[in-house]
Amino acid sequence: MTTTKLRHKLQSCLDRRQEAASGKFEAREYSFTVVFEPVSEPRSTAHGRSARPQRHRFKAPATSGYQVTVPLLPGLITYGRTLAEAREMARDAIRCHIEGLRKDGERIPDEKSARKEKMRVALSA
């Protein structure tokens, strides 16, 4: 995303917050399932190539942060260097996304009406 587009998107979010604060929208709390996926830094050699895992001892890759997604809000992806920062970024991104849906007159997804299942998928060797 270009800097200009990012500035426009952030300004649009700020505008929506001001509208919400002015009372144009009814206040309501929402609840969403949020997925925090650890992002690992790839181990590399001095030559910049990925190192092969050592067989004799396991060392977990260093976590460089968390990628955050919200299944009911497609396209909402954010990131935080720590879990606390990721939670803060998620709250802000969700709030901004919902405000955009409200302003555009679109339906805000509801966790209660969504059907949830776990699905197993097998891959052949």
N, C-alpha and C positions, 0 to 999 in steps of 0.2 A: 504494500500500500504506500503510495507516495505521501510525502510530508503534507502537501496541500490537502489531499483527501483525508488524512488523519486529523488535521486541524479542523476541517469542515465537520467531520464526524463528532469530534470533541465539543465543538461549539454548538452543534445541534443537540447534543446531550445536555449541555449546560442550559440551553434555551428551554428544553423540556423540563428540567428541574425547576427552573424559575416559574414556569407555568404551573407545575404541580404545587409549588410553594404558595402561589397566589390563590390557590383554592379552586382552580379550574377542574381539577380531578379529585374524585373522592378517595380518601385515604383508605388503604386496605393492606393487610399483610398477606404475603404469598409464601409458599413453601415449595422448594424444588430439591430433587435429588441432584447432588453435585459429585462429580468424579474427579479425584485428585490422582493423576498418574505421575509417579516419579520420573524425572528426566535424568538420565545418567550421562556423565561425561565419558566419551570413549577414551580408553587408554591408548596412548600413542608412544611411539619410539622417538628417539632423537631425530630421526629422518622424517617425522610427520606421518608415518604410516601406522595404522592400527596394530597394536601388539596382539599376538596370539595369547590366549589364556594359558597360564601355566598349569600343567597337569598335576603337579605334586601338592599345590596348595591353592585354595580358593580365596580370592580377595574380592569382595563385593565392589562393583564400580561406584565411584563417588557420585552422589546425587547432586546435580547442579540446580535443582528446583523442582517445581511441580507444574505440569500442564493441567489446566482445569477445563472441564466441559460440563454442559448441562444438557442431558438427553432430550428434555422437553423443549429446549430452546435451540433449535438447529442453527449452527453457525457461531454460537457463542463459545469462544475459546479464549482463555486468558492464561497467564503464567505468573508464578511467584517464586522468588528464590528460596523462601522458607514456607512451611505449611501455614504459618500465621499470615504471611504476606499473600499467599495464594488465596486464603479465605477472604481477606480484605478485598483483593482484586476481583474475586468471584462475586461478592456482594455488590460491588460497584458496577460490574458488567451486567449482572442480572437486573439491577435497578434501572440502568440506562436502557437495556433491551426492552423491559416492560414499559417504560415511559414512551419509548418509540412505538411500541405496539398500540398503546392507548391513544397516542396522538394520531396515528394512522387509522384508528377505528377498528383495529384487528382484534380478534379474540385472544385473550391471554390463556395459555394452556393451564389446565388444572390437574395436579397430581392425582386427585381423587377419581377423576373420570378416565385416567389413562390406565390401560391394561398392561401389567408388568409380568414378564415371564423370563426365565433363564432358559437358554437354548444351547445345546451341545452340538458342535459341528466336528465331524471327523475328517481328517485329511489323509489321503493315501500317501504312502512312503515314496 
